[in-house]
């Protein structure tokens, strides 16, 4: 098969467990005869933004796109990027994969999934962490508190440390209902809706542990589509590392030294051991962790004066066996929910006794306590007691050594993933006829923060503008200002500094308001055209100024229209014919005024008359089924081919608007479609007309409250808002 990997980083730049796993499996599949391509992000500030480079790593072709997040003016830009989407489209056309395996999308664009499925290519995605739920990736707050429940109001404040220019004014952010039926800030409710949409577009989702699968089902994901499949690891680098019983002298930590990994807990526990013969070795890079850039410095401050604590620099993947060979006890003190934990299994392969935090997927990693010991999460005293136990109990220490036989091999995993790829291909064929993929949308000008170009500068009280200067010392400071006028649209501030009557300095600041175009004093600023979906105004609503300017005004503004003029019969027929024309429905509602005389126009539907059966509504299976379906992958049938996907040439062709089916298949094979009511029209032209054609007739609404019974009986896999509400206001 021709398999394309999509991942947020690739070795040697990417050093995490996700990158190491994908690299090992890619090499293993290439050795079994598959052609592997890689599409990965790189982050090099010294290179042009969105530069695309290609190269080879043995049999693997590597394509990298540079993204340093220079363009992040609003939150949707974090997960929707048109430039990266275009680069991926080019890669799909050139590589022509039989299957795409997405490993991670942070730093790329989630619309990659839409691009792949719009071409009918089978797609599997491995959920390595919680990024599709938590934009920080770990479900841990800035204060290192685990998020047992995802509260989007709390998330808003937490994300302010990562993107302070976006998450800084909660009071100005609208609140709407999210895909879980909860009230959430709109910006995060839209994130949840989009993530539910793209995840349900995938043919198969892989969770690397049963625990992680359960946590992902906290959000509206089809449980029949997500499987639990633990990773495999290459045993070859650890061959021959059979350990003999020995006393504990060197305790170690290995991995990224970031707060959620809990290295500070290990350091605190080690300080209390009071054993001069012991050494603590901390191996790994200390990168910035989101907005925390001083964690490594704080660790070194904690260890100041302790000669038996050694900090090592970053290491390469091939150095791991030799590092572990010099340790007598390995500690994994994670504070976040590990979804697999490569480090614990590497310790087992190296024959080192392992102590880990008792939560997340770490219990699966050690098969209960058969292959290691647990300590209570975040409990320094309990960790210290478990270290003492292993040091003092020779029999226990010997039992916990050489547990590598419990770790799945890379060869076994590659055979399993081939079975998953075959099942993914079959699933893609089954869904091909019913799957509806909406054209991807990208953030536009409407998603940018408010700018000065949206302000009518003619209304600014320039005569009341005050400029202040703080002066200290004996020098005399004089300040003069020149306010803008219609003839001279500039604001100037002059500062003169003199000492003893002699001028010693002068500063002149001039702001040319003419550079703002029409937004300058004396010329009212023209409001930008709206890029959101038009909503049909009710008969009682007033017409916006822009819409009214496009309609003929009454002859006299003071004389109200008392009675509509009855049109001739042939005029009524013509209007009815236009109303049945799909092209006429695609025109924005704001182009005509409710005050114009059209007696046969039907009023907009009231919110409480919205039909229960929505043409774009997809119903996910009941939550009751999700908790007992922790199933493994399905092996391919003997009569099914495990390669190819039976598709035509995937070269993109012009795509027209597709009508949505009025009836959807059964829940297990439900068509997945992003709600049209939340799409944005980002640019004028043919794409705009196409996007408008799929808009529903009902007006967009904000749901403020829904009955509690709706929470129990309705689930939406795509994030469609509930259609039965108690209180609805026009959007």
Phi, psi and omega per residue, in radians:
X1 nan 2.663 2.986
X2 -1.690 1.949 -3.007
X3 -2.047 2.226 3.096
X4 -1.844 2.139 3.045
X5 -1.593 2.363 3.040
X6 -2.077 2.165 -3.015
X7 -2.654 2.712 -3.054
X8 -1.334 -0.304 3.119
X9 -2.861 2.748 -3.105
X10 -2.419 2.464 3.112
X11 -1.000 2.593 0.135
X12 -1.483 -0.167 -3.136
X13 -1.158 -0.767 3.108
X14 -1.482 2.141 -3.034
X15 -2.047 0.074 -3.084
X16 -1.416 3.106 -3.132
X17 -1.144 -0.639 3.118
X18 -1.081 -0.813 -3.130
X19 -1.129 -0.714 -3.139
X20 -1.119 -0.728 3.127
X21 -1.118 -0.855 -3.111
X22 -1.093 -0.662 3.139
X23 -1.121 -0.787 3.137
X24 -1.101 -0.803 -3.097
X25 -1.186 -0.685 3.099
X26 -1.048 -0.758 3.101
X27 -1.146 -0.686 3.135
X28 -1.136 -0.713 3.120
X29 -1.213 -0.640 3.085
X30 -1.093 -0.647 3.111
X31 -1.177 -0.369 3.126
X32 -1.644 0.176 3.008
X33 1.756 0.011 3.127
X34 -1.464 2.652 3.060
X35 -1.701 2.073 -3.026
X36 -1.953 2.204 2.983
X37 -2.006 2.666 -3.102
X38 -2.245 2.277 3.006
X39 -2.052 1.939 -2.991
X40 -2.317 2.713 3.031
X41 -1.526 2.556 2.922
X42 -2.239 2.728 -3.114
X43 -2.238 1.465 -3.093
X44 -2.026 1.873 3.131
X45 -1.101 -0.379 -3.112
X46 -1.436 -0.064 -3.130
X47 -1.948 2.748 3.114
X48 -1.056 2.515 3.115
X49 -1.137 2.346 3.134
X50 1.204 0.341 3.028
X51 -1.152 2.361 3.138
X52 -1.906 2.198 3.110
X53 -2.184 2.636 3.127
X54 -2.245 2.682 3.129
X55 -2.961 -3.041 -3.099
X56 -2.260 2.517 2.984
X57 -2.235 1.585 -3.012
X58 1.088 -2.207 -3.134
X59 -1.446 -0.050 -3.079
X60 -1.654 2.279 3.018
X61 -1.599 2.286 -3.043
X62 -2.058 2.153 3.024
X63 -2.019 2.205 -3.120
X64 -2.097 2.426 3.052
X65 -2.059 2.295 -3.057
X66 -1.483 2.181 3.104
X67 -2.484 1.937 3.117
X68 -1.881 0.258 3.095
X69 1.082 0.608 3.063
X70 -1.230 -0.484 -3.135
X71 -1.843 1.494 3.082
X72 -2.411 1.110 -3.101
X73 -1.334 -0.359 3.132
X74 -2.559 2.885 -3.019
X75 -1.093 -0.724 3.122
X76 -0.982 -0.448 3.101
X77 -1.159 -0.333 3.141
X78 -1.198 -0.609 -3.049
X79 -2.132 0.010 3.049
X80 -2.306 1.979 -3.061
X81 -2.335 1.956 -3.069
X82 -1.153 -0.607 -3.113
X83 -1.181 -0.739 3.114
X84 -1.222 -0.628 3.081
X85 -1.023 -0.760 3.130
X86 -1.104 -0.718 3.117
X87 -1.109 -0.670 3.112
X88 -1.196 -0.687 3.089
X89 -1.017 -0.738 3.121
X90 -1.124 -0.679 3.128
X91 -1.152 -0.702 3.103
X92 -1.082 -0.716 -3.125
X93 -1.195 -0.605 -3.099
X94 -1.448 -0.799 -3.074
X95 -1.374 -0.551 -3.133
X96 0.913 1.134 -3.081
X97 -1.274 2.635 2.963
X98 -1.431 -0.371 -3.106
X99 -2.764 2.536 3.079
X100 -2.031 2.298 3.091
X101 -2.022 1.913 3.120
X102 -1.564 2.180 3.098
X103 -1.749 -0.644 3.087
X104 -2.873 2.560 -3.073
X105 -2.080 0.012 3.105
X106 -1.105 2.384 -3.089
X107 1.428 -0.072 3.094
X108 -1.958 -2.147 3.075
X109 -2.717 2.349 -3.131
X110 -1.224 -0.290 3.114
X111 -1.213 -0.103 3.008
X112 -0.989 -0.705 -3.141
X113 -1.091 -0.724 3.111
X114 -1.125 -0.685 3.133
X115 -1.099 -0.733 -3.107
X116 -1.185 -0.845 -3.065
X117 -1.283 -0.448 3.066
X118 -1.148 -0.371 3.081
X119 -1.636 -0.021 3.135
X120 1.333 0.330 -3.119
X121 -1.464 2.312 3.070
X122 -1.018 2.452 -3.041
X123 -2.431 2.247 3.033
X124 -2.152 2.503 -3.137
X125 -2.286 2.294 3.045
X126 -1.657 2.217 -3.132
X127 -1.616 1.565 -3.034
X128 -1.323 -0.458 3.130
X129 -2.599 -2.743 -3.056
X130 -1.800 0.392 -3.013
X131 -1.075 -0.600 -3.134
X132 -1.251 -0.214 3.050
X133 -1.841 -0.813 -3.084
X134 -2.006 2.012 -3.140
X135 -1.031 -0.345 3.052
X136 -1.412 -0.356 3.009
X137 1.741 -0.334 -2.986
X138 -2.104 -0.077 -3.061
X139 0.990 0.756 3.091
X140 -2.324 2.380 -3.117
X141 -1.334 3.047 3.089
X142 -1.106 -0.415 3.102
X143 -1.597 0.254 3.106
X144 1.111 0.572 3.056
X145 -1.722 2.248 -3.095
X146 -1.227 2.347 3.138
X147 -1.572 1.554 3.066
X148 -1.085 -0.698 3.097
X149 -2.131 2.396 -3.100
X150 -1.521 1.855 3.104
X151 -1.839 1.916 -3.037
X152 -1.172 -0.450 3.055
X153 -1.152 -0.678 3.079
X154 -1.222 -0.663 3.125
X155 -1.042 -0.644 -3.091
X156 -1.015 -0.804 3.116
X157 -1.213 -0.621 -3.134
X158 -1.147 -0.690 -3.122
X159 -1.289 -0.233 3.105
X160 -1.080 -0.493 3.090
X161 -1.254 -0.478 -3.118
X162 -1.518 -0.719 3.114
X163 -2.274 1.314 -3.063
X164 -1.132 -0.434 3.139
X165 -1.365 -0.153 -3.142
X166 -1.902 -0.860 -3.079
X167 -1.778 1.342 -3.076
X168 -2.338 -0.199 -3.070
X169 -2.388 1.343 -3.104
X170 -1.047 -0.594 -3.078
X171 -1.156 -0.383 -3.134
X172 -1.665 -0.059 -3.122
X173 -1.570 2.179 3.120
X174 -1.088 2.704 3.100
X175 -1.989 2.229 3.133
X176 -2.350 3.091 3.117
X177 -1.531 2.293 -3.127
X178 -1.621 -3.019 -3.054
X179 -1.202 -0.265 3.105
X180 -1.668 0.072 -3.127
X181 1.396 0.362 3.137
X182 -1.923 2.689 3.036
X183 -1.333 2.239 -3.077
X184 -2.490 2.720 2.974
X185 -0.996 2.418 -3.026
X186 -0.985 -0.723 -3.068
X187 -1.089 -0.583 3.117
X188 -1.523 -0.523 3.040
X189 -1.103 -0.650 3.092
X190 -1.202 -0.638 3.037
X191 -1.031 -0.846 -3.122
X192 -1.082 -0.757 -3.133
X193 -1.081 -0.769 -3.115
X194 -1.185 -0.718 -3.140
X195 -1.137 -0.694 3.079
X196 -1.084 -0.657 3.140
X197 -1.119 -0.909 -3.054
X198 -1.243 -0.583 3.118
X199 -1.148 -0.653 3.121
X200 -1.371 -0.187 2.971
X201 -1.274 -0.495 -3.109
X202 -1.113 2.484 3.112
X203 -1.277 -0.678 3.111
X204 -2.466 2.425 3.021
X205 -2.017 2.400 -3.130
X206 -1.994 2.194 2.965
X207 -1.844 2.300 -3.072
X208 -1.330 0.058 3.073
X209 -2.734 2.748 3.090
X210 -1.143 -0.625 3.115
X211 -1.061 -0.807 -3.093
X212 -1.164 -0.618 3.085
X213 -1.050 -0.771 3.129
X214 -1.091 -0.717 -3.127
X215 -1.197 -0.621 3.113
X216 -1.180 -0.479 3.114
X217 -1.338 -0.004 2.958
X218 -1.123 -0.328 3.135
X219 -1.968 2.821 -3.001
X220 -1.258 1.459 3.060
X221 -2.095 2.410 3.115
X222 -1.078 1.991 -3.093
X223 -1.144 -0.378 3.104
X224 -1.290 -0.200 -3.064
X225 -1.788 -0.170 -3.079
X226 -1.946 2.261 -3.118
X227 -2.088 2.806 3.069
X228 -1.839 2.097 -3.122
X229 -2.504 1.728 3.121
X230 -1.076 2.567 3.125
X231 -1.172 2.827 2.958
X232 -1.952 2.830 -3.118
X233 -2.327 2.653 3.137
X234 -1.320 2.047 -3.129
X235 -1.435 -0.325 -2.982
X236 -1.004 -0.749 -3.122
X237 -1.108 -0.301 -3.095
X238 -1.836 0.080 3.138
X239 -1.068 2.391 3.106
X240 1.500 0.058 -3.134
X241 -1.666 0.946 3.070
X242 -1.431 2.164 -3.021
X243 -1.630 2.538 2.998
X244 -1.705 2.592 3.136
X245 -1.014 2.361 3.125
X246 -2.703 2.824 3.128
X247 -1.291 2.741 -3.127
X248 -1.477 2.172 3.069
X249 -2.161 -0.662 -3.075
X250 -2.031 2.062 3.057
X251 -1.776 2.429 -3.021
X252 -2.368 2.725 2.996
X253 -2.225 2.395 3.140
X254 -2.442 2.332 -3.126
X255 2.380 -3.082 3.094
X256 -1.119 2.286 -3.106
X257 -1.610 1.493 -3.139
X258 -2.265 2.790 -3.004
X259 -0.975 -0.726 -3.055
X260 -1.224 -0.231 3.095
X261 -1.480 -0.213 2.936
X262 1.351 0.442 3.128
X263 -1.062 -0.527 3.138
X264 -1.161 -0.524 3.074
X265 -1.166 -0.761 3.126
X266 -1.099 -0.729 -3.135
X267 -1.122 -0.706 3.121
X268 -1.158 -0.714 3.111
X269 -1.156 -0.671 -3.134
X270 -1.144 -0.653 3.140
X271 -1.052 -0.553 -3.109
X272 -1.489 -0.080 3.140
X273 -1.244 -0.591 3.101
X274 0.968 0.868 3.096
X275 -2.178 1.909 -3.076
X276 -1.164 -0.376 -3.090
X277 -1.430 -0.202 -3.085
X278 -1.541 2.643 3.052
X279 -2.231 2.539 3.058
X280 -2.026 2.151 -3.128
X281 -2.041 2.118 -3.141
X282 -1.927 1.956 -3.092
X283 -1.860 2.282 3.033
X284 2.487 2.791 3.101
X285 -1.292 2.611 3.110
X286 -1.975 1.302 -3.101
X287 -1.404 2.844 2.987
X288 -1.068 2.457 3.124
X289 -1.967 1.714 -3.055
X290 0.975 -2.030 -3.105
X291 -1.657 0.078 3.103
X292 -1.689 1.890 -3.095
X293 -1.915 0.062 -3.026
X294 -2.104 0.222 -3.080
X295 -1.062 -0.786 3.128
X296 -1.060 -0.692 3.110
X297 -1.134 -0.656 3.141
X298 -1.188 -0.635 3.084
X299 -1.110 -0.764 -3.139
X300 -1.134 -0.606 3.076
X301 -1.134 -0.691 3.111
X302 -1.091 -0.601 -3.068
X303 -1.594 0.068 -3.113
X304 -1.076 2.263 -3.126
X305 1.578 -0.115 3.134
X306 -1.742 1.803 -3.074
X307 -1.261 -0.351 -3.095
X308 -1.639 0.292 3.026
X309 -1.972 2.166 -3.069
X310 -2.149 2.199 3.051
X311 -1.731 2.163 3.117
X312 -1.801 2.763 -3.115
X313 -1.417 -3.090 3.092
X314 -1.073 2.658 -3.079
X315 -2.253 2.829 3.057
X316 -1.640 2.779 -3.056
X317 -1.045 -0.632 -3.116
X318 -1.244 -0.195 3.115
X319 -1.505 -0.187 -3.041
X320 -1.015 -0.829 -3.133
X321 -1.004 -0.715 -3.131
X322 -1.243 -0.591 3.089
X323 -1.115 -0.824 -3.122
X324 -1.184 -0.504 3.126
X325 -1.121 -0.389 -3.134
X326 -1.696 0.134 3.107
X327 -1.925 2.615 3.095
X328 -1.869 -0.273 -3.140
X329 -2.707 2.268 -3.118
X330 -1.932 2.322 -3.129
X331 -2.038 2.318 3.050
X332 -2.111 1.575 -3.006
X333 -1.656 0.729 -2.994
X334 -1.057 2.443 3.050
X335 -1.678 -0.401 3.128
X336 -1.625 2.919 3.096
X337 -1.302 1.740 3.041
X338 -1.072 2.354 -3.126
X339 -1.621 -0.258 3.069
X340 -2.675 -1.031 -3.140
X341 1.372 1.570 3.050
X342 -1.186 -0.644 -3.032
X343 -1.086 -0.782 -3.128
X344 -1.051 -0.691 -3.118
X345 -1.273 -0.583 3.050
X346 -1.115 -0.695 3.076
X347 -1.075 -0.720 3.113
X348 -1.110 -0.730 3.115
X349 -1.115 -0.565 3.121
X350 -1.439 -0.034 3.107
X351 1.435 0.192 -3.065
X352 -1.548 2.323 2.999
X353 -1.040 2.482 -3.013
X354 -2.184 2.375 3.000
X355 -2.130 2.248 -3.054
X356 -2.330 2.856 3.034
X357 -1.174 2.493 -3.064
X358 -1.594 1.217 3.001
X359 -2.911 3.051 -3.124
X360 1.131 -2.594 -3.120
X361 -1.492 0.081 -3.119
X362 -1.184 -0.520 3.083
X363 -1.143 -0.634 3.064
X364 -1.208 -0.602 -3.114
X365 -1.077 -0.643 -3.085
X366 -1.780 0.145 3.119
X367 0.904 1.082 -2.990
X368 1.267 -2.285 3.039
X369 -1.985 0.424 3.126
X370 -1.224 -0.589 -3.046
X371 -1.959 0.165 -3.137
X372 3.073 -3.029 -3.135
X373 -2.073 2.686 3.091
X374 -1.992 2.655 2.942
X375 -2.271 2.706 -3.106
X376 -1.102 2.398 -3.032
X377 -1.027 2.186 3.070
X378 1.316 0.072 -3.074
X379 -1.661 1.803 -3.093
X380 -1.127 -0.728 -3.118
X381 -1.098 -0.752 -3.127
X382 -1.174 -0.651 3.079
X383 -1.107 -0.735 3.124
X384 -1.106 -0.684 3.125
X385 -1.136 -0.694 -3.130
X386 -1.205 -0.626 3.067
X387 -1.110 -0.791 3.105
X388 -1.049 -0.678 -3.127
X389 -1.083 -0.791 -3.131
X390 -1.184 -0.641 3.139
X391 -1.148 -0.708 -3.007
X392 -1.566 -0.419 -3.061
X393 -1.751 1.728 -3.098
X394 -1.122 -0.692 -3.113
X395 -1.155 -0.747 3.113
X396 -1.113 -0.758 -3.116
X397 -1.091 -0.707 3.140
X398 -1.177 -0.618 3.127
X399 -1.165 -0.587 -3.096
X400 -1.472 -0.054 3.122
X401 -1.516 2.682 3.000
X402 1.008 0.920 -3.139
X403 -1.772 0.372 -3.104
X404 -1.101 -0.398 3.129
X405 -1.129 -0.290 3.121
X406 -1.451 -0.142 -3.062
X407 -1.618 2.256 3.120
X408 -1.112 2.417 -3.119
X409 -1.441 2.801 3.103
X410 -1.145 -0.650 3.121
X411 -1.083 -0.765 3.112
X412 -1.094 -0.698 -3.111
X413 -1.201 -0.725 -3.127
X414 -1.103 -0.597 3.054
X415 -1.151 -0.706 3.119
X416 -1.163 -0.724 -3.098
X417 -1.218 -0.506 3.023
X418 -1.110 -0.695 3.063
X419 -1.090 -0.716 3.114
X420 -1.112 -0.720 3.122
X421 -1.085 -0.706 3.107
X422 -1.120 -0.744 3.104
X423 -1.159 -0.629 3.095
X424 -1.090 -0.726 3.115
X425 -1.098 -0.761 3.116
X426 -1.134 -0.735 3.125
X427 -1.089 -0.669 3.127
X428 -1.123 -0.685 3.111
X429 -1.142 -0.717 -3.128
X430 -1.124 -0.596 -3.067
X431 -1.570 -0.167 -2.959
X432 -1.031 -0.703 -3.063
X433 -1.286 -0.492 -3.033
X434 -1.828 -0.244 -3.063
X435 -1.325 2.226 3.094
X436 -1.972 2.113 -3.130
X437 -1.925 2.048 3.119
X438 -1.263 2.569 3.043
X439 -1.019 2.408 -3.104
X440 -1.138 2.530 3.062
X441 -1.998 2.599 -3.106
X442 -2.244 2.669 3.136
X443 -1.091 2.449 3.126
X444 -2.172 -2.774 -3.085
X445 -1.083 -0.508 -3.116
X446 -1.210 -0.291 3.122
X447 -1.601 -0.049 -3.126
X448 -1.421 2.673 3.064
X449 -1.063 2.704 3.124
X450 -1.005 2.434 -3.135
X451 -2.146 2.994 -3.078
X452 -1.190 -0.345 -3.132
X453 -1.219 -0.215 3.097
X454 -1.659 0.202 -3.095
X455 -1.962 2.359 3.057
X456 -1.416 1.747 -3.066
X457 -1.185 -0.269 3.107
X458 -1.175 -0.347 -3.118
X459 -1.601 -0.035 -3.122
X460 -1.294 2.268 3.113
X461 -1.351 1.401 -3.055
X462 -1.086 -0.533 -3.102
X463 -1.206 -0.277 -3.139
X464 -1.803 0.093 3.139
X465 -1.183 2.287 -3.109
X466 -2.004 2.424 3.086
X467 -2.180 2.228 -3.096
X468 -2.003 2.643 3.108
X469 -2.353 2.292 3.039
X470 -1.665 2.147 -3.072
X471 -2.083 2.402 3.075
X472 -2.409 2.668 -3.105
X473 1.655 -3.032 -3.054
X474 -1.556 -0.189 -3.088
X475 -1.206 2.595 3.100
X476 -1.645 2.299 -3.110
X477 -2.060 2.197 3.071
X478 -2.088 2.538 -3.067
X479 -2.320 2.353 3.072
X480 -2.358 2.611 -3.130
X481 -2.275 2.632 3.023
X482 -2.185 2.054 -3.085
X483 -1.487 2.679 -3.098
X484 -1.233 2.595 3.042
X485 -2.290 3.056 3.127
X486 -1.117 -0.603 -3.135
X487 -1.415 -0.547 -3.116
X488 -2.218 1.466 -3.080
X489 -1.377 1.141 3.118
X490 -2.506 2.603 3.101
X491 -1.940 2.142 -3.076
X492 -2.165 2.434 3.077
X493 -2.252 2.105 3.139
X494 -1.935 2.284 3.098
X495 -2.124 2.134 3.115
X496 -2.017 2.366 -3.130
X497 -2.097 2.154 -3.103
X498 -2.314 2.597 3.102
X499 -2.376 2.046 -3.118
X500 1.161 0.558 3.131
X501 1.450 -0.079 -3.132
X502 -1.846 2.222 -3.140
X503 -1.247 2.192 -3.123
X504 -1.998 -0.099 3.125
X505 -2.986 2.651 3.122
X506 -2.612 2.357 3.106
X507 -2.221 2.243 3.093
X508 -2.165 2.127 3.138
X509 -1.998 2.120 -3.140
X510 -2.162 2.236 3.098
X511 -1.935 1.997 -3.111
X512 -1.508 1.803 -3.120
X513 -1.295 -0.257 3.110
X514 -1.171 -0.381 3.123
X515 -1.153 -0.281 3.116
X516 -1.448 0.113 3.137
X517 1.314 -2.280 -3.098
X518 -1.318 -0.228 -3.124
X519 -1.464 1.289 3.129
X520 -2.481 2.864 -3.109
X521 -0.981 2.394 3.114
X522 1.578 -0.290 3.125
X523 -2.171 1.926 -3.133
X524 -1.035 2.390 3.139
X525 -1.273 2.325 3.100
X526 -1.409 2.264 -3.127
X527 -1.215 2.460 3.115
X528 -1.186 2.644 3.112
X529 -1.143 2.503 -3.134
X530 -1.227 2.451 3.108
X531 -1.911 0.101 3.105
X532 -1.612 2.942 -3.079
X533 -1.170 2.439 3.091
X534 -1.271 2.517 3.064
X535 -2.073 2.475 -3.077
X536 -1.291 2.131 3.136
X537 -1.293 2.582 3.075
X538 -1.351 2.927 -3.068
X539 -1.127 -0.429 -3.103
X540 -1.551 -0.143 -3.090
X541 -1.433 2.586 3.063
X542 -1.394 2.749 -3.080
X543 -1.560 2.321 3.064
X544 -1.030 2.710 -3.075
X545 -1.043 -0.694 -3.115
X546 -1.142 -0.727 -3.137
X547 -1.170 -0.694 -3.119
X548 -1.131 -0.556 -3.111
X549 -1.198 -0.334 3.141
X550 -1.596 -0.199 -3.117
X551 -1.827 2.594 3.108
X552 -1.122 2.303 -3.101
X553 -1.442 2.709 3.072
X554 -1.102 2.738 -3.111
X555 -1.105 -0.630 3.132
X556 -2.242 2.157 -3.119
X557 -1.278 -0.308 -3.076
X558 -1.576 -0.293 -3.099
X559 -1.750 1.955 3.130
X560 -1.196 2.666 3.093
X561 -1.348 1.999 -3.043
X562 -1.467 -0.642 -3.052
X563 -2.582 2.291 -3.141
X564 -1.122 2.572 3.086
X565 -1.391 2.163 -3.089
X566 -1.264 2.066 3.132
X567 -1.271 2.822 3.100
X568 -1.227 2.729 -3.106
X569 -0.979 -0.709 -3.122
X570 -1.163 -0.501 3.072
X571 -1.192 -0.716 3.119
X572 -1.080 -0.739 3.135
X573 -1.098 -0.708 3.137
X574 -1.096 -0.713 -3.139
X575 -1.180 -0.659 3.108
X576 -1.133 -0.671 3.106
X577 -1.107 -0.715 3.117
X578 -1.132 -0.658 -3.128
X579 -1.156 -0.440 3.103
X580 -1.521 -0.136 3.138
X581 -1.390 2.117 -3.122
X582 -1.013 -0.575 -3.114
X583 -1.136 -0.598 -3.134
X584 -1.244 -0.507 3.125
X585 -1.262 -0.384 -3.109
X586 -1.349 -0.183 -3.138
X587 -1.293 2.536 -3.138
X588 -1.067 2.523 -3.120
X589 -1.180 -0.383 -3.064
X590 -1.344 -0.035 -3.114
X591 -1.385 -0.149 3.090
X592 -2.282 2.705 -3.054
X593 -1.787 2.385 3.073
X594 -1.067 -0.382 -3.138
X595 -1.379 -0.168 3.092
X596 -1.231 2.691 -2.969
X597 -1.553 1.702 3.072
X598 -2.339 1.644 -3.013
X599 -1.195 -0.435 -3.065
X600 -1.628 0.094 3.119
X601 -1.290 2.302 3.131
X602 -1.482 2.424 3.104
X603 -1.163 2.757 3.111
X604 -1.095 2.518 -3.129
X605 -1.141 2.468 3.082
X606 -1.241 2.617 -3.092
X607 -1.003 -0.624 -3.073
X608 -1.356 0.012 3.102
X609 -1.849 0.211 3.098
X610 -1.151 2.299 -3.057
X611 -1.227 2.634 3.124
X612 -1.217 -0.677 -3.102
X613 -1.520 1.741 3.119
X614 -1.576 2.379 -3.097
X615 -1.169 -0.252 3.135
X616 -1.938 0.246 -3.040
X617 -1.543 2.238 3.067
X618 -2.002 2.268 -3.046
X619 -1.788 2.146 3.128
X620 -1.430 2.755 3.108
X621 -1.066 2.805 -3.106
X622 -1.101 2.529 3.106
X623 -1.116 -0.405 -3.096
X624 -1.135 -0.435 -3.120
X625 -1.433 -0.316 -2.939
X626 -1.307 -0.448 -2.997
X627 -1.448 -0.209 -3.128
X628 -2.054 0.446 -3.098
X629 -2.093 0.783 3.091
X630 -1.452 1.303 -3.014
X631 -1.754 2.766 3.079
X632 -1.526 -3.134 -3.111
X633 -1.201 2.776 -3.127
X634 -1.738 2.087 3.134
X635 -1.169 2.663 -3.107
X636 -1.244 2.610 3.055
X637 -1.244 2.721 -3.086
X638 -1.202 -0.415 -3.118
X639 -1.608 0.068 -3.114
X640 -1.826 2.402 3.065
X641 -1.342 2.423 -3.119
X642 -1.602 0.018 3.107
X643 -2.226 2.810 -3.129
X644 1.324 2.922 3.133
X645 -2.420 0.185 3.048
X646 1.118 0.455 -3.099
X647 -1.770 2.811 3.008
X648 -1.347 3.086 3.112
X649 -0.941 2.133 -3.044
X650 -1.317 0.175 3.115
X651 -1.038 2.249 -3.035
X652 -1.119 2.502 3.064
X653 -2.147 2.761 3.123
X654 -0.997 2.325 -3.038
X655 -1.937 2.286 3.097
X656 -1.751 2.920 -3.139
X657 -1.148 2.353 3.133
X658 -1.812 2.309 3.114
X659 -1.291 2.572 -3.107
X660 -1.536 2.432 -3.134
X661 -1.197 2.546 3.103
X662 -1.408 -0.386 3.079
X663 -2.186 2.353 -3.113
X664 -1.808 2.737 3.086
X665 -1.191 -3.110 -3.118
X666 -1.069 2.794 -3.053
X667 -0.962 -0.635 -3.087
X668 -1.149 -0.404 -3.136
X669 -2.208 0.589 -3.058
X670 -1.156 2.438 3.051
X671 -1.202 2.491 -3.082
X672 -1.906 2.127 -3.121
X673 -2.450 2.298 3.119
X674 -1.236 2.339 -3.071
X675 -1.029 2.266 -3.141
X676 -1.200 -0.416 -3.078
X677 -1.198 -0.227 -3.135
X678 -1.964 0.070 3.130
X679 -1.313 2.648 3.078
X680 -1.968 2.563 3.036
X681 -1.714 1.842 -2.940
X682 -1.536 -0.326 -3.087
X683 -2.660 2.541 3.113
X684 -1.242 2.911 3.084
X685 2.093 -2.866 -3.093
X686 -1.042 -0.626 -3.132
X687 -1.085 -0.606 -3.116
X688 -1.131 -0.776 -3.135
X689 -1.123 -0.675 3.120
X690 -1.108 -0.729 -3.117
X691 -1.165 -0.586 -3.092
X692 -1.274 -0.453 -3.077
X693 -1.154 -0.407 -3.098
X694 -1.685 0.151 3.132
X695 -1.243 2.413 3.063
X696 -1.250 2.826 -3.096
X697 -1.322 -0.460 -3.094
X698 -1.284 2.547 -3.121
X699 -1.219 2.671 3.085
X700 -1.219 2.442 -3.057
X701 -2.292 2.737 2.950
X702 -1.877 2.187 -3.116
X703 -1.652 2.146 -3.105
X704 -1.711 -0.503 -3.081
X705 -2.688 2.408 3.088
X706 -2.293 2.663 -3.108
X707 -1.121 2.615 -3.139
X708 -1.117 -0.479 3.131
X709 -1.130 -0.524 3.127
X710 -1.111 -0.613 3.125
X711 -1.052 -0.596 -3.020
X712 -1.490 -0.477 -2.968
X713 -1.909 -0.267 -3.078
X714 -2.094 2.421 3.016
X715 -2.397 2.443 -3.141
X716 -2.144 2.068 -3.138
X717 -1.283 -0.338 -3.112
X718 -1.838 0.028 -3.138
X719 1.418 0.438 3.075
X720 -1.205 2.419 3.101
X721 -1.192 2.578 3.128
X722 -1.083 2.518 -3.079
X723 -1.671 -0.111 3.093
X724 -1.944 1.932 -3.019
X725 -2.255 2.792 3.061
X726 -1.662 -0.539 -3.123
X727 -2.492 2.080 -3.071
X728 -2.298 2.373 3.080
X729 -2.130 2.496 3.141
X730 -1.038 2.453 3.138
X731 -1.403 nan nan
